[in-house]
Amino acid sequence: MIKIIDGKKYDTKKAEELHSWSNIGSVNSISDFGYYEETLHMTKNGAFFLSGVGGASSPYSEPVSGGRGAGEDIRPITEAEAMTWLERHDGEEILLSRFADHIKEA
């Protein structure tokens, strides 16, 4: 998937995939309206973005005639947002390998 946002091209095929997550455990199946999955990417220039796909009740739903349907999108995020996303979605390995200089012992 490719999307141009504010004059910058985000390409899921060219960016590095850092971590993926889905809510499959909290819904019945991939065909559930609330299902969605996200992947955190980093471009060669160090920009972070999420690519996602989901059902009609997901954050990735799109307008269709008379309501909402499944959809997909790319959303640029900051480095801080990427770290928060990883903390919330079991991304400890990536946090420790990519963001070690931002992590302190408790």
Backbone as CSV, one residue per row, in Angstrom:
resi,resn,N_x,N_y,N_z,CA_x,CA_y,CA_z,C_x,C_y,C_z
1,MET,0.848,-1.161,0.000,0.000,0.000,0.000,0.900,1.232,0.000
2,ILE,0.519,2.215,-0.753,1.240,3.483,-0.833,0.255,4.610,-0.540
3,LYS,0.718,5.575,0.250,-0.108,6.758,0.510,0.816,7.960,0.614
4,ILE,0.405,9.057,0.005,1.166,10.304,0.102,0.428,11.223,1.054
5,ILE,1.153,11.658,2.105,0.579,12.511,3.140,1.524,13.688,3.351
6,ASP,1.008,14.887,3.214,1.808,16.108,3.370,3.081,16.077,2.524
7,GLY,2.959,15.582,1.297,4.083,15.559,0.370,5.101,14.462,0.628
8,LYS,4.802,13.527,1.532,5.718,12.424,1.833,5.063,11.105,1.443
9,LYS,5.864,10.230,0.807,5.352,8.946,0.356,5.638,7.870,1.408
10,TYR,4.592,7.188,1.818,4.683,6.068,2.742,4.343,4.808,1.954
11,ASP,5.273,3.870,1.922,5.135,2.666,1.104,5.405,1.442,1.979
12,THR,4.392,0.620,2.180,4.549,-0.552,3.044,5.524,-1.571,2.463
13,LYS,5.717,-1.563,1.148,6.635,-2.522,0.538,8.097,-2.095,0.668
14,LYS,8.346,-0.799,0.821,9.715,-0.312,0.916,10.165,-0.056,2.352
15,ALA,9.221,0.170,3.252,9.565,0.453,4.645,9.817,-0.859,5.397
16,GLU,10.579,-0.759,6.461,10.870,-1.917,7.306,9.699,-2.163,8.258
17,GLU,9.223,-3.406,8.302,8.186,-3.788,9.261,8.849,-4.033,10.609
18,LEU,8.398,-3.302,11.626,8.982,-3.466,12.951,8.180,-4.408,13.838
19,HIS,6.840,-4.301,13.782,6.005,-5.121,14.670,4.573,-5.098,14.159
20,SER,3.879,-6.214,14.322,2.465,-6.303,13.941,1.633,-6.728,15.140
21,TRP,0.372,-6.335,15.100,-0.567,-6.653,16.178,-1.970,-6.739,15.598
22,SER,-2.800,-7.595,16.181,-4.217,-7.635,15.811,-5.045,-7.894,17.060
23,ASN,-6.310,-7.551,16.981,-7.205,-7.798,18.104,-7.979,-9.100,17.936
24,ILE,-7.436,-10.044,17.197,-8.117,-11.307,16.925,-8.527,-12.020,18.207
25,GLY,-7.771,-11.849,19.280,-8.121,-12.500,20.539,-9.352,-11.928,21.207
26,SER,-9.709,-10.676,20.865,-10.856,-10.043,21.513,-12.118,-10.079,20.656
27,VAL,-12.039,-10.648,19.471,-13.217,-10.788,18.606,-13.307,-12.238,18.147
28,ASN,-14.421,-12.592,17.571,-14.645,-13.984,17.197,-13.740,-14.469,16.072
29,SER,-13.537,-13.668,15.056,-12.716,-14.096,13.922,-12.339,-12.898,13.071
30,ILE,-11.536,-13.169,12.066,-11.104,-12.112,11.142,-12.288,-11.506,10.389
31,SER,-13.412,-12.216,10.304,-14.578,-11.685,9.601,-15.449,-10.807,10.493
32,ASP,-15.114,-10.669,11.765,-15.866,-9.836,12.701,-15.750,-8.367,12.303
33,PHE,-16.823,-7.601,12.413,-16.821,-6.180,12.046,-15.809,-5.380,12.855
34,GLY,-15.509,-5.799,14.088,-14.596,-5.062,14.945,-13.135,-5.452,14.785
35,TYR,-12.868,-6.459,13.977,-11.493,-6.934,13.798,-10.635,-5.875,13.111
36,TYR,-9.393,-5.760,13.583,-8.409,-4.978,12.841,-7.000,-5.420,13.191
37,GLU,-6.103,-5.127,12.283,-4.686,-5.416,12.494,-3.872,-4.203,12.074
38,GLU,-2.745,-4.022,12.759,-1.866,-2.899,12.470,-0.429,-3.389,12.395
39,THR,0.358,-2.709,11.582,1.785,-2.974,11.487,2.521,-1.652,11.601
40,LEU,3.538,-1.642,12.463,4.391,-0.471,12.615,5.541,-0.590,11.632
41,HIS,5.756,0.466,10.861,6.819,0.517,9.855,7.752,1.673,10.148
42,MET,8.988,1.562,9.633,9.938,2.664,9.659,10.511,2.813,8.259
43,THR,10.487,4.038,7.742,11.018,4.293,6.409,12.545,4.353,6.462
44,LYS,13.176,4.334,5.305,14.639,4.424,5.248,15.138,5.755,5.795
45,ASN,14.254,6.775,5.834,14.621,8.081,6.382,14.279,8.215,7.864
46,GLY,13.816,7.127,8.483,13.553,7.134,9.920,12.172,7.584,10.342
47,ALA,11.252,7.734,9.405,9.879,8.111,9.746,9.091,6.858,10.117
48,PHE,8.189,7.005,11.073,7.362,5.887,11.513,5.943,6.054,10.986
49,PHE,5.301,4.922,10.691,3.893,4.952,10.328,3.251,3.609,10.625
50,LEU,1.936,3.663,10.816,1.136,2.461,10.997,0.371,2.197,9.717
51,SER,0.343,0.941,9.303,-0.576,0.530,8.243,-1.578,-0.385,8.917
52,GLY,-2.831,-0.250,8.526,-3.850,-1.063,9.165,-4.962,-1.427,8.217
53,VAL,-5.658,-2.478,8.609,-6.815,-2.951,7.871,-7.815,-3.453,8.898
54,GLY,-9.097,-3.253,8.622,-10.080,-3.711,9.592,-11.492,-3.707,9.060
55,GLY,-12.364,-4.222,9.894,-13.773,-4.360,9.551,-14.563,-3.065,9.700
56,ALA,-15.865,-3.175,9.494,-16.755,-2.015,9.451,-16.849,-1.257,10.768
57,SER,-16.551,-1.891,11.890,-16.600,-1.214,13.192,-15.210,-0.916,13.729
58,SER,-14.192,-1.062,12.915,-12.808,-0.867,13.349,-12.365,0.569,13.112
59,PRO,-11.205,0.935,13.658,-10.665,2.270,13.369,-10.312,2.466,11.894
60,TYR,-10.305,1.404,11.118,-9.936,1.491,9.702,-11.149,1.401,8.770
61,SER,-12.340,1.472,9.316,-13.539,1.388,8.470,-13.603,2.591,7.535
62,GLU,-14.301,2.404,6.431,-14.454,3.457,5.430,-15.929,3.625,5.097
63,PRO,-16.319,4.837,4.719,-17.719,5.051,4.348,-18.089,4.267,3.084
64,VAL,-19.246,3.654,3.130,-19.839,3.013,1.954,-21.293,3.467,1.910
65,SER,-21.960,3.234,0.810,-23.338,3.704,0.703,-24.179,3.159,1.853
66,GLY,-24.728,4.072,2.625,-25.608,3.678,3.714,-24.919,3.275,5.009
67,GLY,-23.617,3.428,5.127,-22.975,3.051,6.385,-21.462,3.001,6.299
68,ARG,-20.886,1.992,6.946,-19.435,1.829,7.004,-19.090,0.425,6.513
69,GLY,-17.902,0.288,5.921,-17.417,-1.008,5.461,-15.968,-1.197,5.859
70,ALA,-15.435,-2.345,5.559,-14.036,-2.637,5.839,-13.149,-1.651,5.097
71,GLY,-11.964,-1.405,5.651,-11.064,-0.479,4.999,-9.625,-0.674,5.418
72,GLU,-8.776,0.170,4.874,-7.354,0.142,5.198,-6.825,1.567,5.119
73,ASP,-5.694,1.804,5.798,-5.148,3.152,5.803,-3.696,3.116,6.251
74,ILE,-3.021,4.219,6.035,-1.670,4.476,6.534,-1.745,5.742,7.361
75,ARG,-1.120,5.700,8.560,-1.143,6.852,9.455,0.272,7.138,9.954
76,PRO,0.852,8.272,9.583,2.169,8.638,10.109,2.077,8.878,11.609
77,ILE,3.125,8.490,12.347,3.181,8.736,13.781,4.593,9.189,14.149
78,THR,4.719,9.808,15.294,6.020,10.268,15.773,6.775,9.108,16.418
79,GLU,8.041,9.334,16.695,8.838,8.321,17.389,8.237,8.023,18.765
80,ALA,7.809,9.055,19.493,7.191,8.848,20.807,5.906,8.033,20.684
81,GLU,5.105,8.306,19.662,3.873,7.538,19.447,4.201,6.095,19.080
82,ALA,5.268,5.888,18.320,5.684,4.526,17.968,6.079,3.755,19.225
83,MET,6.808,4.397,20.125,7.203,3.741,21.367,5.983,3.400,22.220
84,THR,5.050,4.321,22.335,3.822,4.070,23.098,3.032,2.929,22.475
85,TRP,2.925,2.928,21.151,2.209,1.853,20.450,2.866,0.511,20.748
86,LEU,4.190,0.440,20.708,4.910,-0.800,21.004,4.684,-1.249,22.440
87,GLU,4.671,-0.311,23.377,4.407,-0.657,24.777,3.025,-1.274,24.940
88,ARG,2.056,-0.779,24.217,0.668,-1.260,24.324,0.411,-2.548,23.548
89,HIS,1.316,-2.889,22.622,1.054,-4.025,21.729,2.178,-5.060,21.754
90,ASP,2.703,-5.325,22.941,3.681,-6.403,23.153,4.926,-6.274,22.283
91,GLY,5.428,-5.074,22.130,6.596,-4.846,21.287,7.886,-4.652,22.059
92,GLU,8.032,-5.359,23.187,9.209,-5.174,24.036,10.522,-5.445,23.310
93,GLU,10.562,-6.486,22.490,11.807,-6.809,21.778,12.252,-5.656,20.892
94,ILE,11.325,-5.058,20.168,11.656,-3.929,19.295,12.032,-2.714,20.131
95,LEU,11.305,-2.483,21.220,11.652,-1.362,22.097,13.084,-1.498,22.596
96,LEU,13.456,-2.693,23.027,14.798,-2.897,23.570,15.877,-2.843,22.489
97,SER,15.560,-3.267,21.284,16.575,-3.265,20.231,16.675,-1.923,19.502
98,ARG,15.556,-1.221,19.317,15.548,0.024,18.545,15.564,1.294,19.392
99,PHE,15.053,1.194,20.610,14.877,2.390,21.436,15.568,2.250,22.788
100,ALA,16.605,1.458,22.854,17.282,1.182,24.129,17.762,2.456,24.810
101,ASP,18.182,3.438,24.029,18.681,4.692,24.616,17.576,5.524,25.254
102,HIS,16.300,5.174,25.026,15.170,5.876,25.620,14.583,5.140,26.827
103,ILE,15.139,3.961,27.132,14.568,3.125,28.190,15.507,3.087,29.373
104,LYS,14.940,3.277,30.556,15.735,3.278,31.797,15.286,2.123,32.682
105,GLU,16.185,1.659,33.519,15.840,0.649,34.515,14.878,1.264,35.518
106,ALA,13.950,0.464,35.996,12.972,0.940,36.998,13.615,1.021,38.374
